[in-house]
Amino acid sequence: MESDRIFQFQDEKGNLVVNIPEKAEAAYGMYTWPCAVVLAQYIWHKRKHLLINKHVLELGAGTALPSVVAAKAGNVASLTLADDTHQPRSIENCRISCAANSIDVCGLKLNFVDRKPCIKVEGLRWGEVNPTFFYGQLKGLLPYPDVILGSDCFFDENIYEKILFTVSHLLEGKMSKIGPHEDKPYFLCTYQVRNANSSIGDLLHLWNLNCAEIDLHSFGGDGHDIASSGMPGNHEIRMLKISLKD
Ligand SMILES: C[S@@+](CC[C@H](N)C(=O)[O-])C[C@H]1O[C@@H](n2cnc3c(N)ncnc32)[C@H](O)[C@@H]1O
């Protein structure tokens, strides 16, 4: 069964209506998780500066609400929506969400030159070296991201290290390309507290990363009904900014 979920972001300076098609199926990438609306609200709240002229990549995007808000309101230089290479239907969902919101996706592989901003959909499995990313970045055809987005990617302890491996690799790649006065790349993620005993603290250390918590109240992410969606409801959501240690 398919249905459309409507999100209405608004403040005193504007409004944005986003339509996300969802499917009632067991796979994680088929519907929008409560974390997504919190991250999307952050992007909406900071749309005037956060992502302007930045290369942005969303990991585990699924229905891709944060990316849709970034594409519509963020003035990005480029945006890549990525999901698990082994779950083509989740990757297809990224495309469906773009189409539902009149966002053109670049058809050509590895082409970031012709159109600005260029929006792409790719497979990227955490913990693995993805040939498209590896080759594209090596050849300078696919940008290393300035900002990586991830909503509800830390849903299972077994994949924590895989995500952090991928994030660390991408951040290291970008760091090797920037000058001393340019902004450091970072990973913005929201996660749902499902098990108070599980933590990524040791893994952050292992992968040379540190993190700062972002206060949800500072951007209107602490409500129960963000963007008139009924989400995140009573779920406990937290937000982190993760970057490489100095
Ligand atoms: C809980 S869902 C979150 C989806 C979306 N970000 C949201 O918040 O609505 C987790 C997402 O991670 C993707 N995923 C799961 N395992 C993955 C892996 N090993 N590599 C890359 N993506 C993965 C799933 O396909 C799914 O889209």
Ligand as a Chemical Component Dictionary entry (heavy atoms), coordinates in Angstrom:
data_LIG
# 
_chem_comp.id                   LIG 
_chem_comp.type                 NON-POLYMER 
_chem_comp.pdbx_formal_charge   0 
_chem_comp.three_letter_code    LIG 
# 
loop_
_chem_comp_atom.comp_id 
_chem_comp_atom.atom_id 
_chem_comp_atom.alt_atom_id 
_chem_comp_atom.type_symbol 
_chem_comp_atom.charge 
_chem_comp_atom.model_Cartn_x 
_chem_comp_atom.model_Cartn_y 
_chem_comp_atom.model_Cartn_z 
_chem_comp_atom.pdbx_ordinal 
LIG C1  C1  C 0  15.983 3.592  9.788 1  
LIG S1  S1  S 1  16.150 3.873  8.079 2  
LIG C2  C2  C 0  16.269 5.640  7.987 3  
LIG C3  C3  C 0  15.835 6.154  6.650 4  
LIG C4  C4  C 0  15.811 7.681  6.543 5  
LIG N1  N1  N 0  17.138 8.234  6.709 6  
LIG C5  C5  C 0  14.865 8.273  7.567 7  
LIG O1  O1  O 0  15.316 8.712  8.626 8  
LIG O2  O2  O -1 13.658 8.286  7.284 9  
LIG C6  C6  C 0  17.805 3.357  7.740 10 
LIG C7  C7  C 0  18.270 3.569  6.314 11 
LIG O3  O3  O 0  19.611 3.085  6.173 12 
LIG C8  C8  C 0  19.723 2.257  5.030 13 
LIG N2  N2  N 0  20.731 1.248  5.330 14 
LIG C9  C9  C 0  20.615 0.178  6.136 15 
LIG N3  N3  N 0  21.754 -0.536 6.160 16 
LIG C10 C10 C 0  22.633 0.122  5.351 17 
LIG C11 C11 C 0  23.993 -0.117 4.967 18 
LIG N4  N4  N 0  24.656 -1.173 5.413 19 
LIG N5  N5  N 0  24.576 0.761  4.125 20 
LIG C12 C12 C 0  23.894 1.840  3.667 21 
LIG N6  N6  N 0  22.606 2.114  4.000 22 
LIG C13 C13 C 0  21.990 1.271  4.825 23 
LIG C14 C14 C 0  18.339 1.680  4.837 24 
LIG O4  O4  O 0  18.106 1.265  3.512 25 
LIG C15 C15 C 0  17.449 2.835  5.276 26 
LIG O5  O5  O 0  17.147 3.692  4.217 27 
# 
loop_
_chem_comp_bond.comp_id 
_chem_comp_bond.atom_id_1 
_chem_comp_bond.atom_id_2 
_chem_comp_bond.value_order 
_chem_comp_bond.pdbx_ordinal 
LIG C1  S1  SING 1  
LIG S1  C2  SING 2  
LIG S1  C6  SING 3  
LIG C2  C3  SING 4  
LIG C3  C4  SING 5  
LIG C4  N1  SING 6  
LIG C4  C5  SING 7  
LIG C5  O1  DOUB 8  
LIG C5  O2  SING 9  
LIG C6  C7  SING 10 
LIG C7  O3  SING 11 
LIG C7  C15 SING 12 
LIG O3  C8  SING 13 
LIG C8  N2  SING 14 
LIG C8  C14 SING 15 
LIG N2  C9  SING 16 
LIG N2  C13 SING 17 
LIG C9  N3  DOUB 18 
LIG N3  C10 SING 19 
LIG C10 C11 SING 20 
LIG C10 C13 DOUB 21 
LIG C11 N4  SING 22 
LIG C11 N5  DOUB 23 
LIG N5  C12 SING 24 
LIG C12 N6  DOUB 25 
LIG N6  C13 SING 26 
LIG C14 O4  SING 27 
LIG C14 C15 SING 28 
LIG C15 O5  SING 29 
# 
